[in-house]
Amino acid sequence: MAIVIARQLDLSGLERPAPLTRTAEALEALRPGELLEVIATDGSALEDFGTWARASGQDLIEASRLGHVFRFVFRKQ
């Protein structure tokens, strides 16, 4: 089964809290079960997004890093 991303956000160059606020806004617009892919370069993104997902009840289904670029995939709850 292929993963279908409903929306992609490139938040490269933005620093906290902008990546979190923009991700939250984007998830609001999705239907439950849809996926959001987020690209970020803020060094605190890995910790911030994990903490935020747990606190907000969103499902962080993937978090990866390639050099200075982070990729996250969220499933809207």
Long-range contacts (C-beta under 8 A, 24 or more apart in sequence): 3-35, 3-73, 4-35, 5-35, 5-36, 5-37, 5-73, 6-30, 6-31, 6-34, 6-35, 6-36, 7-34, 7-35, 7-36, 7-37, 8-36, 8-37, 8-38, 8-39, 9-36, 9-37, 9-38, 9-39, 10-39, 11-38, 11-39, 11-40, 11-41, 11-42, 12-39, 12-40, 12-41, 12-69, 13-41, 14-40, 14-41, 14-42, 15-42, 16-42, 16-44, 16-45, 16-48, 19-45, 19-48, 19-49, 20-48, 20-49, 20-52, 23-49, 23-52, 23-72, 23-74, 24-52, 24-56, 27-58, 27-74, 27-76, 30-76, 31-76, 32-76, 32-77, 33-75, 33-76, 34-75, 34-76, 35-61, 35-73, 35-74, 35-75, 35-76, 36-73, 36-74, 36-76, 37-71, 37-72, 37-73, 38-71, 38-72, 38-73, 38-74, 39-69, 39-70, 39-71, 40-69, 40-70, 40-72, 41-68, 41-69, 41-70, 42-70, 43-68, 45-70, 45-72, 46-70
